[in-house]
Amino acid sequence: MPLIPVGSGCWLSCPGEQKREKTVGKTIHTMLRVLDEERSVAFYQKAFGLEVAERLDFTEFTLIYLSNSETEFEVELTVNKGRTEPYDLGDGYGHLAVSVADLDAEHARFEAEGLAPRKLVKFAPDGRLVGRFFFVTDPDGYQIEVLERSGRFK
């Protein structure tokens, strides 16, 4: 006879346990550590139209929240005062993703702005189109995927 997990492991009604409601979280921001506030803010303004929503200055660090009218999701830039060495992003960081309506026009704009976008990619493993995209790197080495709005990428 299989064992039924007790406590939070119960997926269905378990003997002797009350049904619990699921907790649903709302994704609100991602944080990136940056060396140069001015350089990073300028990049995100130019690349994605993000503006400073709030800037919180503390003794040892500054938090800069960036947003635009497309979404409530924000990018939080953290500047640790006194830091002079670039951050080691290691091998665990993946990327941020941003969707745009016209990928070709955005790629051309990124090139014109001198943002050095990588080549346009049509991702279609097994012949099925999953999406079109390009990558760009911010001043601190973070990778950002710019996806065409279609399919699951809205």
PyMOL commands that set and color helices and strands:
alter all, ss='L'
color gray80, all
select helices_A, chain A and resi 7-9+37-48+103-112+125-127
alter helices_A, ss='H'
color red, helices_A
select strands_A, chain A and resi 29-33+51-57+61-68+71-80+96-100+121-123+131-137+143-148
alter strands_A, ss='S'
color yellow, strands_A
deselect
rebuild
show_as cartoon
